[in-house]
Amino acid sequence: MSDEQPFDFSILDRVGAPHRRYGPGEKVFLEEDTGNAMYMVRSGRVDLITYGIILENVRSGGVFGEMALIDDGPRSAAAIAAEPTEVVVIDKPTFIAVVGADPQFALKVMGLLATRLRRMNKQVG
């Protein structure tokens, strides 16, 4: 999620967060899908796409789909595996457990949201 230290995936393993594997071109979710979890890339790469445009490439340690934990709204973009990829699924109870074990995790997710919002503001302005 940042260039500081790599994320310690053992925290997610300890709280029992499920893992999912996707092949190249396989959808994690589509734009407008209902969401109830965010994802962290354990290995591989996920492209976030809207209207056929790649908004972001999310690699190991990166998260996506985090808005679903905040507002329960529909997905704002599609997430497609760009190569063989493994993700960890983080629903609300898992997120709360991870934040309890590593409070900095919440700040990292908020930082990511702020970065994405700033980038959107520059594109619009």
Secondary structure as UniProt FT lines:
FT   HELIX           10..14
FT   TURN            15..16
FT   STRAND          19..22
FT   TURN            24..25
FT   STRAND          27..29
FT   TURN            31..32
FT   STRAND          37..43
FT   STRAND          45..50
FT   TURN            51..52
FT   STRAND          53..59
FT   TURN            60..61
FT   STRAND          63..64
FT   HELIX           67..71
FT   STRAND          78..81
FT   STRAND          85..91
FT   HELIX           92..101
FT   HELIX           104..124
//
